[in-house]
Amino acid sequence: MTETVFTVERPRFDPRTGAALFGYRLGELSFTEKLEFPVPELGAEKAASGAFAHLLDLTAAVLGVSYFKLLAPLDIDLTALSLAEGDAAFLTDVYENGLGEFYARNALERFGRLRFRLSSPRTPTSSLTLLERTLVLIGGGKDSLVSVDLLERAGKAITLFAVNPKGPILSTAQRSGHEMIGVTRTLDPEMIRLSKEEGYYNGHVPSTAINSMIAALAASLYGFDTIILSNERSASEGNIAFDGRETNHQHSKSLDFERLIGGTLARASGGGLGYFSLLRPYSEARIGQLFARTSRYDDVFSSCNANFRLGGNKGPLWCGKCPKCHFVFLVLAPWMTYDRLTAIFGQDVLDNPENIPAYRELTGLSGHKPWECVGEILEAAACLWRLTGNADWRNCTVVATLRPELEAFYGQSKLETAFEELMTDSPDHLIPASFQTAVASHAA
């Protein structure tokens, strides 16, 4: 029996229409994905460069995870792409660690077993000529809005970027007053259909890696030399151990991945393109403190994944029932009054007894860290403990119920020390000195 091979075909880009087409084959199945870049201000001459072609090939390989995972074969054919030395390590990380949650939840062992077929390495290309301009990825949640606020306070000119902008992404971008570049991504509908059929796998893909590669194409086409993300330090903490490694829902938001993709983009662009997370020194609790300094986005931001899918907004800004709602409410509570935070969410998430099991999981009292973009276990525990001394929150059902459990499990001293550490900025980041110096005083 012939083993299934996943094949990435050579991508195509038409600067006249701004359309990029990506073809994939999974055994006898064929798929096509499309990206549409706004044509105005698109640099056709940059699209003809060797550096852009390299970035396009890398993007084709990364976008391919959405199609690969239908059957998750061991053989991946990249011979149609022209890749450079070092690209294989980056792509192996995307397909192994970036899909770690998918493998764990489908009980698939793939670490160290994938076989990549590569063509001869491409020769180095000349540097992309890019302007000193900054592209900031925005997701409609508190993290990217803190980055926007810090950059504004530092006097940095920025342009926002999003893939398939909808709902809170559009409303927060409009509220910010900054221009935004939006790229339309159209997945092959047959892939979506098959992912729901018996005999095919489905699950989490590294969306930050995907969006970052699309942002790199946009930066090169429109002339931006810096891409800024808003990934915090807690994104580096994993969820569970599986197949001999730590599995992290947020792997493509981690510092390790940031270092890997940053180096890959720099090489592909001839050193012209910079990539880093502005919030890497900060904990989620610290970001909550920074976000609470302004009420500018209170009525338009959201981090709730339950109500925001491919189709856009399916309900209110916050459901109050998902891990993201639970965690964001928790890290904002130490810095916001009861009236302000409950007005944002339309409810008191901490006073609902149905949420007690979820908060036990978030704080490490049971189960494991949820498969979601939430902070560290001890971070959640320390924030909840902090609320036991807050008059606005200490009598809420979740806080009052879990207080004795937290004390017994962690001890008061450990929780108090942990909260102090959360408010101490980490030196472990990749922020260039020019940005770090400009922003540091405004985060104090």
FIDRENZA-148663 format. One record per atom (N, C-alpha, C, O): residue in one letter; x, y, z. Coordinates in steps of 0.1 Angstrom, whole numbers, plus 2048, in hexadecimal, padded with zeros to 3 digits. Example, Ala and Ser with C-alpha at 12.3 -4.5 7.8 and 13.67 -1.06 7.14 Angstrom:
2
A8847C784E A87B7D384E A8847DF84E A88E7DF855 S8807EA847 S8897F5847 S88180084F S88680B850 
//
This chain:
444
M8097F4800 M800800800 M80980C800 M81280E808 T8068167F7 T80E8227F6 T80A82B801 T7FE82E803 E814831808 E81183A813 E80D84880D E81284C803 T80484E814 T80085B810 T80B866812 T81286581B V80C86E808 V816879808 V80F887808 V805888800 F813890810 F80E89D80F F8178A6807 F8238A780A T8128AC7FD T81A8B37F3 T8168C27F3 T80B8C57F2 V8208CB7F5 V81E8D97F3 V8228DD7E5 V82E8DC7E2 E8198E37DE E81D8E77D0 E8228F57D0 E8218FD7DA R8298F97C5 R82F9067C4 R8249117C4 R81A9107BC P82591B7CD P81A9257CE P81B92F7C2 P8269307BC R8109367C0 R8109407B5 R80B94D7BB R80294E7C3 F8119587B6 F80C9667BB F80B96F7AF F8149707A6 D7FF9767AE D7FD97F7A3 D7FC98D7A9 D7F29917AF P8069967A7 P8069A37AC P7FB9AC7A7 P7F89B67AD R7F69A979B R7EB9B1795 R7DE9B079D R7D79B979F T7DC9A47A2 T7CF9A17AA T7D29A07B9 T7C89A17C1 G7DE99E7BD G7E199D7CB G7DE98F7D0 G7DD98D7DC A7DC9857C7 A7D79787CB A7E396E7CB A7EB96E7C2 A7E49677D6 A7EE95C7D7 A7E794F7D9 A7DE94D7E1 L7EB9457D0 L7E49387D0 L7EE92D7D5 L7FA92D7D1 F7E99247DE F7F191A7E4 F7EB90D7E2 F7DF90A7E6 G7F29047DB G7EC8F77D8 G7F28EC7E0 G7FE8EC7E4 Y7EA8E27E4 Y7EE8D67EC Y7E88C97E7 Y7DD8C97E2 R7EF8BF7E9 R7EA8B17E6 R7ED8A87F2 R7F78A87F7 L7E28A17F5 L7E3898800 L7DE88A7FB L7D28877FA G7E88827F6 G7E58767EF G7DE87A7E2 G7E38817DA E7D18767E0 E7CA8797D4 E7C18857D6 E7BB88A7CC L7C188B7E1 L7BA8987E4 L7C28A47E0 L7CE8A47E1 S7BB8AE7DA S7C18BB7D6 S7BA8C67DD S7AD8C67DE F7C18D17E1 F7BC8DC7E7 F7C28E97E2 F7CE8E97DE T7BB8F47E2 T7C19017DF T7BC90B7E9 T7B090C7EC E7C69127EF E7C391D7F8 E7C692A7F2 E7D092B7E9 K7BF9357F5 K7C19427EF K7C394D7F9 K7BC94E803 L7CD9557F7 L7CF9627FF L7CD96D7F5 L7D196D7EA E7C69787FA E7C39847F2 E7C99907F9 E7C4994804 F7D39967F3 F7D99A27F9 F7D39AF7F2 F7D29AF7E6 P7D19B97FA P7CC9C57F3 P7D59CA7E9 P7E19CC7EC V7D19CE7DD V7D99D27D2 V7DF9E07D4 V7EB9E17D1 P7D89EA7D9 P7DE9F77DA P7EA9F67E3 P7EA9F07EE E7F59FD7DF E8029FE7E5 E8099F17E6 E8149F07EC L8059E77DF L80C9DA7DE L8189DC7D5 L8179E17CA G8249D87DA G8309DA7D2 G8339CF7C8 G8389C47CC A82F9D17BC A8319C67B2 A83F9C27B0 A8439B77AE E8489CC7B1 E8579C97B0 E85C9C07BB E8659B87B9 K8569C27C7 K85A9B97D2 K8559AB7D0 K85C9A17D4 A8499AA7CA A84499D7C7 A84C9957BD A84B9887BD A85499C7B6 A85D9957AC A86B9917B1 A87398B7AA S86D9947BE S87A9927C4 S87C9837C8 S87297D7CB G88897F7C9 G88B9727CE G8879707DD G8839657E1 A88997B7E4 A88597A7F2 A8769787F4 A8729707FD F86E97E7EC F86097C7ED F85C96E7E9 F8549687F0 A8629697DF A86095B7DA A8639517E5 A85C9477E7 H86E9547ED H87294B7F8 H86794C803 H863942808 L863958806 L858959811 L84B95380C L84494D814 L8489547FF L83C94D7FA L83D93E7FB L8339387FF D8489387F9 D84A92A7FA D849926809 D84391B80C L84F92D812 L84E92A820 L83F92B824 L83B92382C T838935820 T82A937823 T82292B81E T819926825 A825926812 A81E91B80D A81F90F816 A816907818 A82B90C81B A82E901823 A827902831 A8218F8836 V82790E836 V820910843 V81190F842 V80B90984B L80B916838 L7FD915836 L7F8906834 L7ED903837 G8018FE82F G7FE8F082C G7FA8E8838 G7F48DD836 V7FD8EC844 V7F98E4850 V7EA8E2851 V7E58D7856 S7E28EB84C S7D38EA84C S7CE8DE844 S7C48D8847 Y7D68DB839 Y7D28D0830 Y7D98C3834 Y7D38B8833 F7E58C4838 F7ED8B883D F7E68B1848 F7E68A5848 K7E08B8851 K7DA8B285D K7CE8A985A K7CA8A2863 L7C88AA84E L7BD8A184B L7C189284D L7B988A851 L7CD88F849 L7D288184A L7DF880852 L7E3875856 A7E688B853 A7F388C85A A7FC881856 A80187985F P800880849 P809875845 P81787884A P81A88484E L82086F849 L82E87184D L836877842 L84087E846 D833876836 D83A87C82B D835889826 D82988A823 I83E893826 I83A8A1821 I8448A5816 I8508A6818 D83E8A780A D8468AA7FE D8468B97FC D83C8BF7F9 L8528BF7FE L8548CD7FC L85D8D07F0 L8638DB7EF T85F8C77E7 T8698C87DD T8658D37D2 T86D8D77CB A8588D67D2 A8548E17C9 A8588EF7CD A8578F87C6 L85C8F07DA L8608FC7E0 L86F8FE7DF L8768F57E0 S87390B7DF S88190E7DF S8849147ED S8829207EF L88990B7F5 L88C90F803 L89B911806 L8A390C7FE A89E917811 A8AC91A814 A8B1911820 A8A990B826 E8BE911822 E8C490B82E E8BD91183A E8BC91D83C G8B9908843 G8B390D850 G8A390C84F G89D90C859 D89E90D843 D88F90D842 D8898FF847 D87E8FF84C A8908F5845 A88B8E7849 A8898E7858 A87F8E185C A8928ED85F A8908EC86E A8848F4872 A87C8F087B F88290086B F87690886E F86990086B F860900873 L8688FA85F L85C8F385B L85A8E7863 L84E8E3865 T8658E0867 T8638D4870 T85D8D887D T8548D1882 D8618E4882 D85B8E988E D84C8EC88D D8448E8895 V8488F2881 V83A8F587F V8328E887E V8278E8884 Y8378DE877 Y82F8D2875 Y8308C8881 Y8278C0883 E83A8CA889 E83B8C1895 E8358C88A1 E82B8C38A7 N83B8D38A6 N8378DA8B2 N82A8E38B0 N8228E48B8 G82A8E98A4 G81E8F18A1 G8118EA8A1 G8078EF8A4 L8128DD89D L8068D489D L8068CB8A9 L7FF8C18A9 G80E8CE8B3 G80F8C68BF G8018C28C5 G7FF8B78C9 E7F98CC8C7 E7EC8CA8CD E7E38C18C4 E7DD8B88C9 F7E48C38B7 F7DC8BB8AE F7E18AC8AF F7D88A38B0 Y7EE8AA8B0 Y7F289C8B2 Y7EE8968BF Y7E988B8BF A7EF89E8C9 A7EC8998D7 A7DD8958D8 A7D988B8DD R7D489E8D2 R7C689B8D4 R7C18918CA R7B688B8CC N7C988E8C0 N7C58838B7 N7CE8768B9 N7CD86D8B2 A7D68778C4 A7DF86B8C7 A7E78678BB A7E885B8B8 L7EE8718B5 L7F686E8AA L8058718AD L80887C8B2 E80D8678AC E81C8698AF E82386D8A2 E824866899 R82887A8A2 R82F87F896 R83C885899 R84488888F F8408888A5 F84C88E8A8 F8588868A4 F85A87A8A8 G86188C89C G86C885897 G86A87A88C G873873888 R85D879888 R85A86F87E R856874870 R85686D867 L85488186F L851887863 L85D887859 L86888A85D R85A88584D R864884842 R86288F838 R85888F831 F86B899837 F8698A482E F8728A1821 F87E89E822 R86C8A3816 R8738A2809 R8768B0805 R86D8B8803 L8828B3803 L8868C1800 L88E8C17F3 L8958B87EF S88D8CD7EC S8968CF7E0 S8A38D47E4 S8A68D67F0 S8AC8D67DB S8B98DC7DE S8B78EA7E4 S8AE8F17DF P8BF8EE7EE P8BD8FB7F4 P8BF9067EA P8C79067E1 R8B69107EC R8B791C7E3 R8C39257E7 R8C89247F2 T8C892C7DD T8D39357E0 T8CE9417E7 T8C39457E5 P8D69477F0 P8D29537F7 P8CD95E7EE P8D39607E3 T8C39667F2 T8BD9707EA T8C197E7F0 T8C497F7FC S8C19887E8 S8C49967EC S8B999A7F6 S8AE9957F6 S8BC9A47FE S8B39A9808 S8A79B1802 S8A99B87F8 L89C9AF808 L8909B7805 L8939C5809 L8989C7814 T88F9CF801 T8909DD805 T8839E180B T8799E3804 L8839E3818 L8779E681F L8789F3827 L8839F782A L86D9FA829 L86DA06830 L86DA0483F L8699F9843 E872A0E847 E871A0D855 E863A0F85A E860A1A85F R85BA05858 R84DA0685C R8499F9863 R84F9EF861 T83F9FA86C T83B9EF875 T82D9EA872 T8249F2872 L82C9DD871 L8209D686F L81C9CF87C L8249C6881 V8119D2882 V80D9CC88F V8019C388D V7F69C7888 L8039B6890 L7F79AC88F L7ED9AF899 L7F19B08A5 I7E19B0896 I7D69B389F I7CC9A889F I7C79A4894 G7C79A48AB G7BD9998AB G7B099D8B2 G7A79958B3 G7AF9A98B6 G7A39AE8BD G7A29AC8CB G7989AF8D2 G7AD9A68D1 G7AD9A38E0 G7B69AD8E7 G7BC9B68E1 K7B89AB8F4 K7BF9B48FC K7CE9B58F9 K7D49C08FA D7D49AA8F5 D7E29AA8F3 D7E79B38E8 D7F09BB8EA S7E29B18DC S7E69BA8D1 S7E29C88D4 S7E99D18CF L7D89CB8DB L7D49D98DE L7DD9DF8E8 L7E09EB8E8 V7E39D78F1 V7EE9DC8FA V7FA9E08F2 V8009EA8F4 S7FE9D88E8 S8099DB8DF S8069E88D7 S80F9F18D6 V7FA9EA8D2 V7F69F68CB V7F8A028D5 V7FDA0C8D1 D7F3A018E1 D7F3A0C8EA D802A0F8EE D805A1B8EE L80AA058F0 L818A088F4 L820A0F8E8 L827A188EA L81DA0A8DC L824A108D0 L81FA1E8CE L827A278CA E812A218D0 E80DA2E8CF E814A378DA E818A428D6 R815A338E6 R81BA3B8F0 R829A3E8EE R82FA488F2 A830A348E6 A83EA368E3 A840A3E8D6 A84BA418D2 G835A428D0 G836A4A8C4 G839A438B8 G83EA498AE K837A368B7 K83AA2E8AC K82EA2D8A2 K823A2B8A6 A831A30895 A827A2F88B A825A20887 A82FA19886 I818A1C887 I816A0E884 I80AA0C87A I802A15879 T80AA01874 T7FF9FC86C T7FA9EF871 T8039E6874 L7ED9ED872 L7E89E0877 L7E79D686C L7E69D9861 F7E79C9870 F7E69BE866 F7DD9B386C F7DE9B0878 A7D59AD864 A7CD9A2868 A7C999985C A7C999E850 V7C798C85E V7C3983854 V7B4981856 V7B097D862 N7AC98284C N79D98184D N797989859 N791984861 P79A996859 P79599F864 P78699F865 P77F9A285B K78199C871 K77299C873 K7709A1882 K77A9A2889 G7649A4885 G7609A6893 G7699AF89A G76B9BB896 P76E9AB8A6 P7769B48AF P7839B98A8 P7889C38AC I7889B189E I7949B6897 I7919C3890 I7999CC891 L7869C3889 L7829CF882 L77E9DA88B L7829E6889 S7779D7896 S7729E289F S77D9E88A7 S77E9F48A9 T7879DF8AB T7929E58B3 T79C9ED8AA T7A19F78AE A79E9E889E A7A69EF894 A7A09FD891 A7A7A07891 Q7939FD88F Q78DA0A88C Q78EA13898 Q790A1F897 R78CA0E8A4 R78DA168B0 R79BA1B8B2 R79DA268B7 S7A5A148AE S7B3A188B0 S7B6A248A7 S7BFA2C8AA G7B0A2589B G7B2A30892 G7BEA2D888 G7C1A36880 H7C4A21889 H7CFA1E880 H7CBA17874 H7C0A10874 E7D2A19869 E7CFA1185D E7D2A0385F E7DA9FF867 M7CA9FA857 M7CC9EC859 M7CD9E584B M7C59E9842 I7D69DC849 I7D69D483D I7D09C6841 I7D49C084A G7C59C3839 G7BF9B683B G7C09AD830 G7BE9B1824 V7C49A1832 V7C6997828 V7BB98C829 V7B8987834 T7B598981E T7AB97F81E T7B197181B T7B896F811 R7AE968824 R7B395A823 R7A7951821 R79D950829 T7A794A815 T79C941812 T7A1932812 T7A892E809 L79D92B81C L7A091C81D L798914812 L78D91880F D79E90A80E D797901804 D78B8FB80B D78C8F4816 P77F8FD806 P7738F880D P7728E980E P76C8E4817 E7798E2805 E7798D4806 E7818CF812 E77D8C5818 M78B8D6815 M7938D3821 M78A8D482E M78A8CC837 I7828DF82E I77A8E2839 I76F8D783A I76C8D2845 R76A8D382F R7608C882F R7658BB834 R75F8B483C L7718B782E L7778AA832 L77B8AA841 L77B89F847 S77F8B5846 S7838B6855 S7788B285E S77A8AF86A K76B8B2859 K7608AE861 K75B8A085E K75289B865 E762899855 E75E88C851 E766881858 E77188485C E75F87685A E76686B861 E771866858 E77086584B G77D86285E G78885E856 G793868854 G79D86684E Y78F875858 Y799880857 Y79B886864 Y79288686D Y7A788C867 Y7A9892873 Y7A68A1873 Y7A58A7868 N7A48A787E N7A28B5880 N7A88BA88D N7AB8B1896 G7AB8C688E G7B18CB89A G7B88D8898 G7B88DF88E H7BF8DC8A3 H7C58E98A4 H7D18EB89A H7D98E1899 V7D38F6894 V7DE8F988C V7E5906891 V7DF90D899 P7F290888F P7F9913894 P7F692088D P7FD924884 S7EB926891 S7E5932889 S7EF93E88A S7EF945880 T7F693F895 T80094A895 T80B94988B T80F953885 A80F93D889 A81A93A87F A81493D871 A81B944869 I80893986F I80193C862 I80094B85F I804950855 N7FA952869 N7F8960867 N805968867 N805972860 S80F96386D S81C96A86D S82296985F S82897285A M82195D858 M82695C84B M81E965841 M82496A838 I811965843 I80996E83A I80D97D83D I80E985833 A810980849 A81498E84C A822991846 A82599C842 A82B987846 A83898883F A83698B830 A83E99482B L82D98582A L82B98881C L82699681A L82A99D811 A81C99A823 A8179A8822 A8229B2825 A8229BC81E A82A9AF82F A8359B9832 A83E9BB826 A8439C6823 S8419B081F S84A9B1814 S8449B8808 S84A9BF801 L8379B6806 L8309BC7FB L82D9CB7FD L82D9D37F3 Y82A9CF809 Y8279DD80C Y8329E5812 Y8309F1814 G83D9DE815 G8499E6819 G8499E9828 G84A9F582C F8489DE831 F84A9E083F F8569D7844 F8579CC840 D85F9DD84C D86A9D6850 D8699CF85D D8729C8862 T85E9D1864 T85C9CC872 T84E9C6873 T8449CD870 I84D9BA878 I8409B487C I8409B288B I8499AC891 I8359B7891 I8349B68A0 I8289AE8A3 I81D9B089F L82A9A48AC L82099C8B2 L81E9A08C1 L8269A88C6 S8149998C7 S81199D8D5 S8109908DD S80698E8E4 N81A9888DD N81A97B8E4 N82297D8F2 N82D9828F2 E81B9798FC E82097B90A E82996F90E E82A965907 R830971919 R83A96791D R833959921 R83994F91F S82795A925 S82094E92A S81D94591E S819939920 A81D94A912 A81A942906 A824936904 A82192D8FD S82F93790B S83992D909 S837920912 S83D916911 E82D92191B E82A916924 E82190C91D E817910916 G8248FF91D G81C8F5916 G8108F091E G80D8F5929 N8098E6918 N7FD8E191E N8008D3925 N7FD8D1931 I8048CA91C I8068BC921 I8138B691A I8178BC910 A8188AB91F A8228A4918 A81C899910 A813892914 F821898903 F81C88E8FA F82788A8F0 F82E8938EB D82887E8EE D8328798E4 D84087E8E7 D8488818DD G84387E8F3 G8518828F7 G8548918F8 G8608948FA R84A8998F5 R84D8A88F6 R8418AF8FD R8368AA8FE E8448BB901 E8398C4906 E8318C98FA E8368CE8F0 T8248C88FC T81B8CC8F2 T8158DA8F6 T8108DB901 N8168E48ED N8128F18F1 N8078F68E6 N80B8F88DB H7FB8F98EB H7F18FF8E2 H7F690B8DC H7F290E8D0 Q7FE9138E3 Q8039208DE Q81191F8D8 Q8199298D9 H8169148D3 H8249128CF H82891E8C6 H8339238C8 S8209218BC S82492B8B3 S8249398B8 S8279438B1 K82093A8C5 K8219478CC K82C9478D6 K82F9518DD S83393C8D7 S83E93A8E1 S84B9428DD S84C9468D2 L8539448E7 L86094B8E4 L8699428DB L8709488D3 D8699358DD D87192C8D5 D86D92E8C6 D87592F8BD F86092E8C4 F85B92F8B6 F85E93D8B0 F86293F8A5 E85C9478B9 E85F9558B5 E86E9568B0 E87195C8A6 R8779508B7 R8859508B4 R8879498A6 R88F94E89E L88093E8A4 L882936898 L87C93D88C L88393D882 I87094288D I86A948881 I87195687E I87295A873 G87595D889 G87C969887 G88996887F G88B96F876 G89095D882 G89D95A87B G89A95686D G8A195A863 T88F94E86B T88B94A85E T887955855 T88B956849 L87F95E85A L87B96A852 L88697384F L887979844 A88F975858 A89B97D856 A8A497884B A8A897F842 R8A696B84B R8AE964840 R8A7965833 R8AD969829 A89A963832 A892963826 A892971820 A891972813 S89297B828 S891989823 S89F98F821 S8A099B81F G8A9987823 G8B798D822 G8BA99782E G8C19A082C G8B3995839 G8B599D845 G8AD9A9845 G8AE9B284E G8A39AA83C G89B9B683B G88F9B6844 G8899C1846 L88B9AB849 L87E9AA850 L8809A685E L88699B861 G87B9AE868 G87C9AB876 G86F9A687B G8649AA877 Y86F99D885 Y86399788B Y86599589A Y86F98F89E F85C99A8A2 F85D9978B1 F85099A8B7 F8479A18B2 S84F9968C4 S8439998CC S8469A48D6 S8509A38DD L83E9AE8D6 L8409BA8DF L83D9B68ED L8429BD8F6 L8349AD8F0 L8309AA8FD L83799E904 L83399A90F R8419998FD R84898D903 R84D98F911 R84D985918 P85199A915 P85699C923 P84B99A92E P84E99993A Y83E99B929 Y83399D933 Y82B990935 Y82998892C S82698F941 S81D984945 S80F989940 S80D99593D E805980940 E7F798493D E7F298D947 E7EA996944 A7F698B954 A7F199495E A7F69A395C A7EF9AC95E R8039A4958 R8099B1955 R8029B7949 R8009C3949 I7FF9AF93F I7F89B4933 I7EA9B9937 I7E59C3932 G7E39B2940 G7D79B6945 G7D79C494C G7CF9CC94A Q7E29C6954 Q7E49D395A Q7E69DE950 Q7E09E9951 L7EE9DB945 L7F09E593B L7E39E8933 L7E19F392F F7DC9DE930 F7CF9E0929 F7C59E8931 F7BE9F192B A7C59E693E A7BB9ED946 A7BE9FC948 A7B5A0394D R7C9A01943 R7CDA0F944 R7C3A1893C R7C2A2493F T7BDA12932 T7B4A1A929 T7A7A12927 T7A7A06926 S79CA19926 S78FA13923 S78BA14914 S780A12911 R795A1890D R793A1B8FE R78CA108F6 R784A128ED Y790A038FA Y78B9F88F2 Y7819EF8FA Y77E9E48F5 D77C9F4905 D7749EC90E D7689E5907 D7649DA909 D7629ED8FE D7559E88F8 D7579E28EA D74D9DE8E4 V7649E08E6 V7669DA8D8 V7709CE8D8 V7709C78CE F7789CC8E3 F7829C28E2 F77C9B58E7 F7729B48EE S7829AA8E2 S77E99C8E7 S7899928E4 S7909938DA S78A9898ED S79497E8EC S78C9708EC S7929668ED C77F9718EB C7779658EC C77795D8DF C7729628D5 N77C9518E0 N77D9498D4 N7709418D1 N76D93D8C6 A7689408DB A75B9388D9 A75293F8D0 A74A9398C8 N75294D8D0 N7499548C8 N74F9598BB N7489608B3 F75C9568B8 F76295B8AC F7699508A5 F77394B8A9 R76394C899 R768942891 R76B947883 R76B953881 L76D93E87A L77094386C L76594C867 L76795485F G75894986B G74D951866 G74C95E86C G743966867 G753961876 G75396E87D G74B96E88A G74B963890 N74697988E N73F97A89B N73297389B N729975893 K7309698A4 K7249618A5 K71C9648B1 K71395D8B5 G72096E8B8 G7189718C5 G71E97E8CB G7259868C5 P71C9808D8 P72298B8DF P73198A8E0 P7379808DC L7379958E4 L7469958E5 L74C98B8EE L7579868EB W7459888F9 W74A97E902 W73F974906 W734978909 C743967905 C73995D909 C73995A918 C72F95691D G74495C91F G74595A92D G74694C931 G74794993D K747943927 K74793492A K75492D926 K75792292A C75C93391D C76892D917 C77493091F C77493A927 P77F92891E P78B92B925 P791939923 P79793F92C K79093E917 K79594C914 K78D95691C K79395F922 C78095591D C77895E925 C77C95D934 C77D96793A H77D951938 H78094F946 H78E95594A H78F95C954 F798953941 F7A5958944 F7A6967943 F7AC96D94B V7A196C938 V7A297B936 V79B982941 V7A098C946 F78F97E945 F788984950 F79198495D F79298D964 L79797895F L7A097696B L7AB98096B L7AE986976 V7B3982960 V7BF98A960 V7BB99995F V7C49A2962 L7AF99D95C L7AB9AB95C L7A59AF96A L7A69BA96D A7A09A5971 A7999A897D A7A29AF988 A79D9B898E P7AF9AC989 P7B79B4993 P7B89C2990 P7BC9CA998 W7B69C6983 W7B89D497F W7AC9DC97C W7AD9E8979 M7A09D597B M7949DC978 M78A9DB983 M78A9D298B T7819E5984 T7779E598E T76C9DB989 T76C9D797E Y7649D7993 Y7599CD990 Y7509D2985 Y74D9CB97C D74C9DF986 D7439E497D D7489E596F D7419E2965 R7559E996D R75B9EA960 R75C9DC959 R7599DA94E L7629D2961 L7649C595B L7579BD958 L7569B794D T74E9BE960 T7419B795E T7399BE952 T7329B894B A73B9CB950 A7359D2945 A73B9CD938 A7359CC92E I7499CB938 I74F9C692C I74A9B8928 I7479B691D F7499AF932 F7459A192F F73699F92F F73199592A G72F9A8935 G7209A7935 G71C99D940 G711998940 Q725999949 Q723990954 Q72E98F95D Q73999595A D72C989969 D737987973 D73C979971 D73596F977 V74697696A V74B969967 V750962973 V74E956974 L75596997D L75A964989 L74F960994 L75295A99E D743965991 D73896299B D72F957996 D72495599B N73395098B N72B945986 N73093898B N73B934987 P728931993 P72D924998 P73091998E P738910990 E72A91B982 E72D911977 E73B913972 E74090996B N74291E975 N750920970 N75A91B97A N76691B977 I756916985 I76091198F I76990698A I77590798B P7648FB983 P76C8F197D P7768F7973 P7828F2973 A77290096B A77B906961 A78790E968 A79290D963 Y784915973 Y78E91C97A Y797913982 Y7A3916984 R792907986 R79B8FD98C R7A58F9982 R7B18F7985 E7A18F7976 E7AA8F396B E7B48FD968 E7C08FB966 L7AF90A966 L7B8915963 L7C391796E L7CE91B96A T7C091597A T7C9917985 T7D190B989 T7D990C993 G7D0900982 G7D88F4985 G7D38EB990 G7DA8E2995 L7C68EE995 L7C18E599F L7BB8D899A L7B98CF9A2 S7B98D898D S7B48CB987 S7B78CB978 S7BA8D6972 G7B78BF972 G7B98BE964 G7C68C495F G7D08C3966 H7C68C9953 H7D28CF94D H7CF8DD947 H7C38E0945 K7D98E5944 K7D68F293E K7CE8F0931 K7D08E8929 P7C38F8930 P7BA8F7925 P7C18F9917 P7CB900916 W7BC8F290D W7C18F48FF W7BC9018FA W7B39028F1 E7C290C8FF E7BE9198FB E7C99238FE E7D391F904 C7C892F8F8 C7D29398FB C7D0940908 C7CA94B909 V7D3939912 V7D293E920 V7E093E927 V7E9938922 G7E1945932 G7EE947938 G7F293B940 G7EC93093F E7FD93C947 E80393294F E7FA92D95B E7F2935960 I7FB92195F I7F391B96A I7F5923977 I7EC92897D L80292597A L80492D987 L80093B985 L7FC94198F E80194197A E7FD94E977 E7EE95097A E7EA959981 A7E6947975 A7D7947978 A7D4945987 A7CC94C98C A7DC93C98D A7DA93A99B A7DD9479A3 A7D694A9AD A7E894D9A0 A7ED9599A7 A7E39659A5 A7E096C9AE C7DD966999 C7D3971996 C7C796E99E C7C19779A4 L7C296299F L7B695E9A6 L7B89619B5 L7B09669BC W7C495D9BA W7C895F9C8 W7C896E9CB W7C39739D6 R7CD9769C2 R7CD9859C3 R7C098B9C6 R7BE9949CD L7B69859C0 L7A898A9C1 L7A29879CE L79898D9D2 T7A897E9D6 T7A297B9E3 T7A49879ED T79D9889F7 G7AD9909E9 G7AF99C9F1 G7A99A89EB G7AC9B49EF N7A19A79E1 N79B9B29DA N78C9B29DD N7849A99DB A7879BE9E3 A77A9BF9E7 A76F9BD9DC A7649B89DF D7739C09D0 D76A9BF9C5 D7679B09C1 D75D9AD9BB W7719A89C4 W77199A9BE W77198F9C8 W76E9839C5 R7759919D5 R7789879DE R76C97E9E2 R76E9739E6 N7609849E1 N75497C9E4 N74E9759D8 N74396F9DA C7539779CC C74E9709C1 C74F9619C3 C75995C9C9 T7469599BE T74594B9C0 T7529449BD T75793C9C5 V7589469B1 V76493F9AD V76F9429B7 V7769399BB V77194F9BA V77C9539C2 V77B94E9D1 V7849489D6 A76F94F9D6 A76D94A9E4 A76E93B9E5 A7739369EF T7699349DB T76A9259DB T7789209D9 T77B9179E0 L77F9269D0 L78D9219CE L7989269D7 L7A39219D7 R7959309DF R79F9359E8 R7A592B9F1 R7B192A9F1 P79D9239F8 P7A4919A01 P7AB90E9F9 P7B59099FE E7A690B9ED E7AD9019E5 E7BA9069E0 E7C48FE9E0 L7BB9139DC L7C89189D7 L7D29199E3 L7DD9169E1 E7CD91D9EF E7D691E9FA E7DB9109FE E7E790FA01 A7D39069FD A7D88F9A01 A7E18F39F6 A7EB8EC9FA F7DF8F69EA F7E78F09DF F7F48F79DD F7FE8F19DB Y7F49059DD Y80090D9DA Y8069139E7 Y8139139E8 G7FE9179F0 G80391F9FB G80392E9F8 G8069329ED Q7FF936A02 Q7FE944A00 Q80B94B9FC Q80B9539F3 S816947A01 S82394D9FE S82694B9EF S82B9549E9 K82493F9EA K82793C9DC K81F9449D3 K8239499C9 L8129469D6 L80994D9CE L80C95C9CE L80C9639C4 E8109619D9 E81396F9DA E8209729D3 E82197C9CC T82A9699D4 T83796B9CD T83496A9BE T83A9719B6 A82C9609BA A82995E9AC A82396B9A5 A82696F99A F81A9729AD F81497E9A7 F81E9899A6 F81E99099C E82798A9AF E8329949AE E83A9919A2 E83E99B99B E83D9859A0 E845981994 E83E984987 E84498897D L831983987 L82998697B L82A994977 L82999896B M82C99D981 M82D9AB97E M83C9B097C M83E9BC97A T8459A697B T8539A9978 T8569A5969 T85499A966 D85A9AF961 D85C9AC953 D8689A3951 D8739A5957 S86699A948 S871990944 S87B99693A S87799D931 P88899493C P892998932 P89398F926 P89B99191D D88B984927 D88D97A91C D88397D911 D877979911 H888984907 H8809888FC H88998C8F0 H89598B8F1 L88398F8E4 L88A9918D8 L8879A08D3 L8899A28C7 I8839A88DC I87F9B68D7 I88C9BE8D4 I8959BF8DD P88D9C48C8 P8999CC8C5 P89A9D88CF P8909DD8D4 A8A69DC8D1 A8A99E68DB A8A19F38D8 A89D9FA8E1 S8A09F78CB S899A038C8 S88AA038CC S885A0D8D1 F8849F88CB F8769F78D0 F8759F58DF F86C9FB8E5 Q87E9ED8E4 Q87E9EB8F3 Q87F9F88FA Q8789FB904 T889A008F6 T88CA0D8FC T880A168FB T87CA1D904 A87AA178EF A86FA208EC A863A1C8F5 A85BA258F9 V860A0F8F7 V854A0B8FD V855A0A90C V84BA0B914 A861A06911 A863A0391F A85DA0D929 A856A09932 S860A19927 S85BA23931 S84CA25931 S846A2893B H845A21926 H837A22925 H830A1692B H824A1692C A837A0C92E A832A00934 A834A00943 A82F9F794A A83BA0A948 A83EA0B956 A831A0E95E A832A0E96B 
//
